[in-house]
Amino acid sequence: MRTEKKSTIVSEDLLAELSCRLSSQIGIFFPPDQLHVLEKKLGLALHDLGFKDLHELAESFFQRELSPRQIEVLAKHLTIGETYFFRDKQLFSMLREEIFPEIIRRRRLGEKRIRVWSAACATGEEPYSIAILLNEMVPRHEGWAIEIIASDINPAFLKKAKEARYKSWSFRSMSKEVVERYFHQEGNGEFALAPSIASLVEFHQVNLIGGAYGPLNPFFSGFDLILCNNVLIYFSKEQVDATIKRLVGSLADEGWFSVSAVEVPFVSHTHLASVSSHQITVFRKTDGKRSALPPVPLKNKKGAEVKREVPLGKSRPSREPAALPCKCEANDPKEFYESCRSLYNQGLYTEVALQLANALKVHLKAINSLKSHLKELRLLIHALANQGKLREALEWCQIALQAEKMDPEIHYLHATLLQEMKEEEKAMLALRSALYLNPNMIAAHFSIGLIQLKNKEISSGKRQLKNAIRLLQKMSGDELVPGMENVMAKELIATIDRLEKEIAHLYESR
């Protein structure tokens, strides 16, 4: 009797089920266009896991929970550990010039302690970079304490991190002087980190999907800074939201939170406000009612300061007008708009919204007449959104669309509001409408690309970012990108460049 030979071909459906299983157990998710990578990685892990083929592996995985050893083996084969010291130059510049000085000033008045958590430390380069930086910045002789916790799901990474020995390739972003100051070269071509720096970091194995961390665990709470770079990209949307919620609970009041550039769009939480500086965006824990520190000023071509508008949805407290309020005489609409614009640039959003709404309400009975007042409508929508009045802003946006359906900027504003309100599918439709009306709208290409990356549609997202770059390269570097709140072309190019590098690291190296 001839026995039937089991097929060695693994179907996409089976790989998709395995991806979901791995995602729920250890938080490593492979989107549809990466299933071939998952198949290859699991194939390499078969021997260590004790299975003959992927069918046998799948049968076991679907029958019972993964064991701790299986999780360790899978983490070893499925995660990426390639990193180096001071890898993210912009982030470390911001830490050195803004974040750590702010923490030190605030902590001087109470407990002189700084707590940092590197939540995906890989082989240790990130937390040790933090340790070197804090060693140079914190006045230890004044009784300051530095506590750096570093964690990873991969025990092999942690073992190497604890050894604190590195090859010269890990120092490709460090000056020779810094390497000589903090490392001792050994005969085998490795460099050993100074014990005084290594002792500042404590390592732990933590699974961010199901680990015992969060506000109920005193050890994993009260952090002034949490770095969670290149982790969320592996998770499903539900896991991203749950992980961010727990990490925010681990932050101290006014603590800082950092993710990689490609993961910034994933971050959404009532008590996190975005802060943009040094061509990057980080987040700060707030009480949910106020925005974080404003971004640093931009410079125009002549070096003069350019006032930034507060990003849509971020409020700034109103104050007494520094200039005369707008006058609503219809006989000089240009002067009226410029007066309102001046107040807007001062952050007086309440006054601007009141003046514009009163002036525009007279046109509501004949909406077509609003076609000649689109710039006033856009300014009103911004002013309302910057007070956090998203519903009211959305209502005026819909009125503007009734008046003029062919205005791409109104469609883009509509999309931005919908994104703020977590209506992502509707936002995508509005962005598509904006691009249909203006195929060269950089802001729309960029926003669609971010949403697609967030949804793990990597090829499509990269294509949209390339479209944005192609259009940006036609602009002067100091030129402001239309619709993007005083962002210069060179700034957006630098942001997209960082995103593309992160994508290459996180996906193409899988």
SESE-476348 format. One line per field, with one value per residue (C-alpha): residue number from 1; z, x, y. Coordinates in nm, 4 decimals. Layout:
BEGIN
pos <- [NUM:...]
Z <- [Z:...]
X <- [X:...]
Y <- [Y:...]
This chain:
BEGIN
pos <- [1:2:3:4:5:6:7:8:9:10:11:12:13:14:15:16:17:18:19:20:21:22:23:24:25:26:27:28:29:30:31:32:33:34:35:36:37:38:39:40:41:42:43:44:45:46:47:48:49:50:51:52:53:54:55:56:57:58:59:60:61:62:63:64:65:66:67:68:69:70:71:72:73:74:75:76:77:78:79:80:81:82:83:84:85:86:87:88:89:90:91:92:93:94:95:96:97:98:99:100:101:102:103:104:105:106:107:108:109:110:111:112:113:114:115:116:117:118:119:120:121:122:123:124:125:126:127:128:129:130:131:132:133:134:135:136:137:138:139:140:141:142:143:144:145:146:147:148:149:150:151:152:153:154:155:156:157:158:159:160:161:162:163:164:165:166:167:168:169:170:171:172:173:174:175:176:177:178:179:180:181:182:183:184:185:186:187:188:189:190:191:192:193:194:195:196:197:198:199:200:201:202:203:204:205:206:207:208:209:210:211:212:213:214:215:216:217:218:219:220:221:222:223:224:225:226:227:228:229:230:231:232:233:234:235:236:237:238:239:240:241:242:243:244:245:246:247:248:249:250:251:252:253:254:255:256:257:258:259:260:261:262:263:264:265:266:267:268:269:270:271:272:273:274:275:276:277:278:279:280:281:282:283:284:285:286:287:288:289:290:291:292:293:294:295:296:297:298:299:300:301:302:303:304:305:306:307:308:309:310:311:312:313:314:315:316:317:318:319:320:321:322:323:324:325:326:327:328:329:330:331:332:333:334:335:336:337:338:339:340:341:342:343:344:345:346:347:348:349:350:351:352:353:354:355:356:357:358:359:360:361:362:363:364:365:366:367:368:369:370:371:372:373:374:375:376:377:378:379:380:381:382:383:384:385:386:387:388:389:390:391:392:393:394:395:396:397:398:399:400:401:402:403:404:405:406:407:408:409:410:411:412:413:414:415:416:417:418:419:420:421:422:423:424:425:426:427:428:429:430:431:432:433:434:435:436:437:438:439:440:441:442:443:444:445:446:447:448:449:450:451:452:453:454:455:456:457:458:459:460:461:462:463:464:465:466:467:468:469:470:471:472:473:474:475:476:477:478:479:480:481:482:483:484:485:486:487:488:489:490:491:492:493:494:495:496:497:498:499:500:501:502:503:504:505:506:507:508:509:510]
Z <- [0.0000:-0.0981:0.1706:0.0629:0.0877:0.2708:0.0569:0.1428:-0.0178:0.2419:0.1415:0.1963:0.4093:0.6452:0.6636:0.7349:1.0199:1.1571:1.1379:1.3417:1.5934:1.6376:1.6611:1.9456:2.1349:2.0942:1.9018:1.5811:1.2880:0.9211:0.6789:0.3605:0.1457:0.3995:0.4347:0.2160:0.4685:0.7530:0.5674:0.5261:0.8909:1.0264:0.7980:0.9614:1.3075:1.2417:1.3673:1.6920:1.7514:1.6847:1.3874:1.0517:0.8411:0.8615:0.8524:1.1692:1.3291:1.2410:1.3747:1.7082:1.7295:1.6679:1.9278:2.2311:2.3701:2.2839:2.5533:2.6999:2.5128:2.1820:2.2346:2.2960:1.9800:1.7675:1.9043:1.8153:1.4532:1.3857:1.5389:1.4059:1.6344:1.4031:1.5714:1.6756:1.9266:1.8940:1.5917:1.5685:1.5500:1.5567:1.8625:2.0572:1.9626:2.0992:2.4148:2.4683:2.3901:2.5065:2.6776:2.9363:3.0290:3.0879:3.3038:3.5036:3.5668:3.6798:3.9000:4.0786:4.2908:4.4220:4.3973:4.1985:3.9938:3.6238:3.5109:3.1492:2.9896:2.6598:2.5861:2.2904:2.3617:2.1234:2.1951:2.4245:2.2093:2.2720:2.6548:2.6757:2.4486:2.6932:2.9812:2.8139:2.7411:3.0952:3.2448:3.0656:3.1490:3.5027:3.7934:3.9836:4.2547:4.3592:4.4578:4.1343:4.0618:3.7099:3.6561:3.3088:3.2512:2.9239:2.8023:2.5037:2.4213:2.2724:2.5385:2.2952:2.2467:2.6230:2.6811:2.4374:2.5834:2.9359:2.8125:2.6939:2.4283:2.0731:1.7386:1.5676:1.3391:1.6409:1.6680:1.3156:1.4474:1.7289:1.7253:1.7955:2.1086:2.2615:2.1843:2.3497:2.6534:2.7258:2.5741:2.6218:2.3144:2.3744:2.1820:1.9980:1.8143:2.0608:2.2705:2.6338:2.7782:3.0911:3.4020:3.5393:3.2361:3.2079:3.5728:3.4978:3.2876:3.4210:3.1714:3.1804:2.9410:2.8708:2.6202:2.5515:2.4434:2.7657:3.0066:3.3666:3.3260:3.3527:3.6278:3.8635:3.8612:4.0674:3.9009:3.5566:3.6420:3.6957:3.3893:3.2693:2.9235:2.7456:2.4137:2.2167:1.8783:1.6005:1.8018:1.7184:1.3493:1.4303:1.6109:1.4947:1.5399:1.8506:2.0021:1.9214:2.1040:2.4044:2.4282:2.4072:2.6793:2.9124:2.8291:2.8945:3.2331:3.2999:3.2296:3.5045:3.4751:3.1964:3.0910:2.7329:2.4839:2.1656:1.8728:1.5357:1.2567:1.0721:1.3908:1.4787:1.2926:1.5094:1.8312:1.9492:2.3142:2.5071:2.7403:2.4760:2.2957:2.0029:2.0168:1.6938:1.6946:1.5308:1.2325:1.4464:1.6484:2.0024:2.2580:2.6069:2.8719:2.9575:3.1587:2.8363:2.8409:2.7221:2.4525:2.5090:2.4611:2.1282:1.8518:1.8075:1.5631:1.1968:1.0032:0.6663:0.3812:0.5477:0.8841:1.0497:1.2753:1.1155:1.3405:1.3352:1.3417:1.6085:1.4391:1.3771:1.6909:1.9352:2.1514:2.2891:2.5651:2.4438:2.5861:2.5569:2.2033:2.1377:1.8425:1.7654:1.6934:1.3411:1.1976:0.9942:0.7534:0.4222:0.2313:0.2938:0.2997:0.2286:0.5353:0.7422:0.6407:0.7013:1.0444:1.1351:0.9985:1.2172:1.5276:1.4255:1.4037:1.7627:1.8760:1.9447:1.8014:2.0040:1.8782:1.5193:1.5213:1.6677:1.4141:1.1134:1.2154:1.2610:0.9243:0.7370:0.8914:0.6802:0.3732:0.5017:0.3399:0.0030:0.0383:-0.3177:-0.2121:0.0140:-0.2941:-0.2776:0.0912:0.0873:0.2503:0.5371:0.5724:0.5838:0.8506:1.0569:1.0373:1.1559:1.4398:1.5651:1.5376:1.7284:2.0167:2.0102:1.8683:1.6091:1.5632:1.4989:1.2646:1.0785:1.0389:0.8789:0.6607:0.5327:0.4648:0.2677:0.0634:-0.0165:-0.1393:-0.3446:-0.3994:-0.6323:-0.3784:-0.2933:0.0166:0.1753:0.1062:0.2683:0.5745:0.5873:0.5852:0.8606:1.0857:1.0202:1.1109:1.4385:1.5077:1.4297:1.1133:0.9068:0.6214:0.5627:0.5873:0.3097:0.0851:0.1491:0.0739:-0.2499:-0.3460:-0.2746:-0.4946:-0.7722:-0.7799:-0.7381:-0.8224:-0.7102:-0.3524:-0.1492:0.1845:0.0553:-0.0868:0.2460:0.4584:0.2462:0.2675:0.6479:0.6735:0.4404:0.6393:0.9582:0.7982:0.6922:0.3205:0.2760:-0.1045:-0.1464:0.1374:-0.0069:-0.3459:-0.1955:-0.0116:-0.3347:-0.5049:-0.2293:-0.2623:-0.6408:-0.5955:-0.3052:-0.5129:-0.7469:-0.4589:-0.2889:0.0400:0.2474:0.0673:0.2846:0.1879:0.1128:0.3733:0.6191:0.8866:0.8109:0.7337:0.4931:0.1929:0.3217:0.6567:0.4947:0.2663:0.5747:0.7476:0.4489:0.4148:0.7780:0.7171:0.4152:0.6073:0.8909:0.6437:0.4831:0.8218:0.9571:0.6525:0.3876:0.6465:0.7720]
X <- [0.0000:0.1383:0.1186:0.0161:0.3000:0.2177:0.2512:0.5438:0.3759:0.2604:-0.0475:-0.0862:-0.3933:-0.1898:0.0878:-0.1719:-0.3132:0.0381:0.0997:-0.2166:-0.1148:0.2316:0.0836:-0.1486:0.1251:0.4363:0.3218:0.5165:0.2824:0.3637:0.1273:0.0098:0.2938:0.5485:0.4190:0.7005:0.9469:0.7596:0.7840:1.1587:1.2160:1.0055:1.1930:1.5182:1.3664:1.2358:1.5461:1.5655:1.1923:1.2150:0.9776:1.0283:0.8337:0.6008:0.2876:0.3995:0.4893:0.1494:-0.0360:0.1429:0.0967:-0.2770:-0.3284:-0.1631:-0.0179:0.3427:0.5858:0.8365:1.1156:0.9271:0.8698:1.2424:1.3367:1.0814:1.1910:1.5485:1.4600:1.1825:1.3122:1.5785:1.8656:2.0777:2.1491:2.4408:2.5341:2.3612:2.1772:1.9067:2.1051:1.7986:1.6553:1.9802:2.0197:1.6724:1.7487:2.0711:1.9383:1.5751:1.4356:1.7005:1.7677:1.3912:1.3789:1.6839:1.5328:1.2037:1.3628:1.5964:1.3020:1.2242:1.3742:1.6970:1.6339:1.5985:1.4315:1.4528:1.3137:1.4479:1.1560:1.3136:1.6846:1.8048:2.1774:2.2034:2.3387:2.0377:2.0287:2.4077:2.3949:2.1443:2.3757:2.6715:2.4636:2.3226:2.6670:2.7834:2.4754:2.3646:2.5587:2.6144:2.8141:2.4901:2.3349:2.1513:2.0471:2.0270:1.8081:1.7981:1.5854:1.6377:1.4158:1.3669:1.1759:1.4850:1.7075:1.9984:1.9985:1.9875:2.2773:2.4931:2.3763:2.4783:2.8271:2.8672:3.1240:3.0967:3.2745:3.3829:3.0745:2.8594:3.0447:2.9862:2.7899:3.0363:3.3485:3.6814:3.7212:3.3945:3.4794:3.8214:3.6634:3.4071:3.5451:3.8551:3.9830:4.0519:4.2790:3.9985:3.8858:3.6049:3.5560:3.4435:3.2208:3.3454:3.1943:3.0822:2.8523:2.7448:2.6361:2.3763:2.1668:1.9590:1.8305:1.5050:1.3218:0.9789:0.7092:0.5306:0.2182:0.1659:0.4415:0.3839:0.4453:0.2326:0.1060:0.0223:0.3850:0.5917:0.9130:0.7776:0.6287:0.7341:0.9595:1.0718:1.1386:1.0304:1.1900:0.9907:1.1579:1.0938:0.8457:0.4945:0.5579:0.5366:0.2012:-0.1594:-0.3625:-0.5346:-0.2026:-0.0529:-0.3357:-0.3189:0.0616:0.0605:-0.2057:0.0105:0.3290:0.1571:0.0558:0.4250:0.5221:0.5606:0.3519:0.5017:0.7166:0.8390:0.7662:0.9597:0.8967:1.0683:0.9742:0.7671:0.5704:0.4716:0.1359:0.0520:0.0562:-0.2783:-0.3684:-0.5678:-0.2760:-0.0032:0.0639:0.3060:0.6156:0.8063:1.1693:1.5005:1.3026:1.1404:0.8229:0.8121:0.5305:0.4775:0.2354:-0.0213:-0.3419:-0.5391:-0.6587:-0.3546:-0.0954:0.2713:0.5485:0.5257:0.7709:1.0876:1.0542:1.1381:1.3565:1.2730:1.5185:1.6484:1.6974:1.4029:1.1691:0.8568:0.5539:0.4241:0.0564:-0.0430:-0.1148:-0.4773:-0.6422:-0.3836:-0.5207:-0.3416:-0.4987:-0.6545:-0.5281:-0.6134:-0.5642:-0.2368:-0.3974:-0.7352:-1.0021:-1.1220:-1.3800:-1.6501:-1.7283:-1.8090:-1.6656:-1.3071:-1.3010:-0.9274:-0.8439:-1.0857:-0.9159:-0.5649:-0.6706:-0.8086:-0.4979:-0.2820:-0.4773:-0.4542:-0.0735:-0.0773:-0.2680:-0.5933:-0.8122:-1.1244:-1.1364:-1.0662:-1.3381:-1.5953:-1.5257:-1.5164:-1.8241:-2.0276:-1.9152:-1.9814:-2.3172:-2.4910:-2.4109:-2.5647:-2.9024:-2.7301:-2.4381:-2.3162:-2.2131:-1.9507:-1.7453:-1.5808:-1.4921:-1.3030:-0.9886:-1.1982:-1.3647:-1.0288:-0.9025:-1.2189:-1.1836:-0.8220:-0.9127:-1.1895:-0.9756:-0.6920:-0.9336:-1.0235:-1.3705:-1.3465:-1.7199:-1.7808:-1.4839:-1.6208:-1.9613:-1.8014:-1.5906:-1.9031:-2.0590:-1.7466:-1.7759:-2.1380:-2.0274:-1.7352:-1.6847:-1.3898:-1.1525:-0.8762:-0.7619:-1.1068:-1.1045:-0.7588:-0.8808:-1.1815:-0.9480:-0.7297:-1.0311:-1.1579:-0.8167:-0.8212:-1.1627:-1.0347:-1.2470:-0.9629:-1.1641:-1.3555:-1.0286:-0.8792:-1.1777:-1.1344:-0.7618:-0.8331:-1.0754:-0.8074:-0.5574:-0.8120:-0.8633:-0.4944:-0.2593:0.0352:-0.0884:0.2152:0.0325:-0.2251:0.0398:0.2245:-0.0890:-0.2078:0.1399:0.1393:-0.2038:-0.0967:0.2215:0.0156:-0.2086:0.0993:0.0398:0.4110:0.4454:0.1581:0.2830:0.6346:0.4908:0.2992:0.6083:0.8086:0.5384:0.5708:0.9518:0.9310:0.7089:0.9125:1.2310:1.0753:1.0479:1.3040:1.4204:1.2954:0.9615:0.6605:0.4638:0.1014:-0.1428:0.1214:0.1264:0.4550:0.6589:0.9425:1.0121:1.3565:1.2051:0.9502:1.2167:1.4277:1.1248:1.0422:1.4064:1.4013:1.0772:1.2195:1.5303:1.3154:1.1007:1.4101:1.5465:1.2224:1.0879:1.3522:1.5950:1.3354]
Y <- [0.0000:0.3395:0.6090:0.9552:1.2040:1.5257:1.8371:2.0638:2.3654:2.6163:2.8133:3.1860:3.1156:2.8984:3.1584:3.4278:3.2164:3.1651:3.5402:3.6048:3.3385:3.4865:3.8341:3.7351:3.5487:3.7614:4.0683:4.0036:4.0608:3.9985:4.1790:4.0011:4.1330:4.0004:3.6430:3.5108:3.6563:3.4849:3.1528:3.1942:3.2940:3.0075:2.7693:2.8767:2.8268:2.4717:2.2910:2.4892:2.4344:2.0596:2.0375:1.8650:2.1157:2.4149:2.1981:2.0184:2.3512:2.4981:2.1938:2.2295:2.6068:2.5832:2.3089:2.4676:2.7908:2.8675:2.7613:3.0112:2.8339:2.8501:3.2230:3.2700:3.0780:3.2640:3.6010:3.5131:3.4330:3.6852:4.0079:4.2432:4.3373:4.5497:4.8833:5.1048:5.3738:5.7135:5.5778:5.8467:6.1713:6.3963:6.2229:6.2411:6.6074:6.6757:6.4764:6.6696:7.0175:7.0091:6.7019:6.6137:6.9814:7.0216:6.7070:6.8187:7.1649:7.0135:6.7465:6.9894:7.1043:6.7553:6.4109:6.4342:6.1241:6.0437:5.7200:5.6019:5.2854:5.1518:4.9197:4.7375:4.7573:4.4819:4.4344:4.7354:5.0160:5.2443:5.2311:5.2559:5.5630:5.7155:5.6266:5.8008:6.1094:6.1348:6.0750:6.3889:6.5986:6.5090:6.6637:6.3384:6.5173:6.6910:6.3589:6.2784:5.9187:5.7749:5.4683:5.3130:5.0042:4.8160:4.5348:4.3084:3.9924:3.8237:3.6607:3.6280:4.0046:4.0605:3.8230:4.0183:4.3505:4.2486:4.1587:4.5219:4.4348:4.5628:4.5610:4.8831:4.8695:4.9640:5.2966:5.4239:5.7222:5.8091:6.0195:5.8549:6.0691:5.9456:5.5825:5.6190:5.7896:5.5188:5.1958:4.9848:4.7995:4.4339:4.1988:4.0181:4.3318:4.4039:4.7139:4.6800:4.9511:5.1265:4.9570:5.2956:5.3367:4.9721:4.9739:5.2449:5.0031:4.7140:4.4537:4.2556:4.0247:4.1771:4.0854:4.4152:4.2266:4.0351:4.1322:4.2415:4.6117:4.9242:5.1572:4.8676:4.7518:5.0017:4.8884:4.9800:5.3182:5.6781:5.6993:6.0426:5.8999:5.5810:5.4890:5.2329:5.2509:4.9972:4.7892:4.9062:4.8399:4.4672:4.4914:4.4890:4.8090:4.6723:4.5712:4.9108:5.0902:4.8554:4.8816:5.2616:5.2750:5.0673:5.2581:5.5916:5.4501:5.3814:5.7433:6.0022:6.3178:6.5298:6.2331:6.1923:5.9129:5.8343:5.5995:5.5694:5.8082:5.5495:5.4705:5.8290:5.7982:5.4940:5.6981:5.8269:5.8783:6.1378:6.2042:6.2279:6.5559:6.5729:6.7935:6.8631:6.9732:6.8799:6.7441:6.4733:6.4285:6.2929:6.2896:6.4258:6.3097:6.5757:6.5973:6.5556:6.9157:7.1084:7.0715:7.0027:7.2550:7.4408:7.3488:7.5516:7.8456:7.8015:8.0428:8.1910:8.2528:8.5706:8.4014:8.5737:8.3781:8.2357:8.1905:7.8354:7.7711:7.5204:7.1853:7.1013:6.9709:7.1131:7.3885:7.6912:7.9030:8.2247:8.5527:8.9196:9.0512:9.2264:9.4002:9.5511:9.2892:9.2305:9.4649:9.3031:9.5827:9.4224:9.7151:9.6016:9.2189:9.2052:9.4146:9.2056:8.8801:9.0153:9.1408:8.7988:8.6307:8.8552:8.7560:8.3903:8.4152:8.5436:8.2363:8.4227:8.1485:8.2261:8.5832:8.4779:8.2093:8.4479:8.7220:8.4881:8.2898:8.6097:8.7409:8.4157:8.3264:8.5907:8.3783:8.0528:8.1185:8.1373:7.8969:7.9528:8.3024:8.1442:8.0486:8.3898:8.3408:8.0105:8.1482:8.2858:7.9451:7.7677:8.0063:7.9578:7.5785:7.6009:7.8377:7.6080:7.2958:7.4601:7.5170:7.1480:7.2221:6.9471:6.8907:7.2588:7.2723:6.9688:7.1369:7.4445:7.2158:7.0462:7.3872:7.4816:7.1603:7.2410:7.5818:7.4522:7.0801:7.1344:7.2916:7.0385:7.2315:7.2000:6.8254:6.8033:6.9957:6.7650:6.4631:6.6084:6.6636:6.3120:6.1706:6.3640:6.2094:5.8560:5.8286:5.6862:5.5331:5.8569:6.0496:5.8351:5.9115:6.2844:6.2625:6.0752:6.3531:6.6144:6.4282:6.3834:6.7599:6.8386:6.5477:6.7619:6.8165:6.7128:6.7132:6.4641:6.2283:6.2407:6.1834:5.8906:5.7394:5.7616:5.5982:5.3171:5.2566:5.2497:4.9853:4.7852:4.8592:4.9079:4.9142:5.1608:5.3805:5.3963:5.4902:5.7844:5.9059:5.8926:6.1005:6.3584:6.3645:6.4071:6.7140:6.8537:6.8438:7.0981:7.3471:7.5657:7.4116:7.7055:7.7183:7.6356:7.3247:7.4252:7.3005:7.1766:7.4476:7.6238:7.3110:7.3863:7.1648:7.0663:6.9667:6.7378:6.5875:6.5094:6.3534:6.1331:6.0326:5.9175:5.7276:5.5483:5.4459:5.3128:5.1188:4.9687:4.8684:4.7254:4.5463:4.4918:4.3523:4.1047]
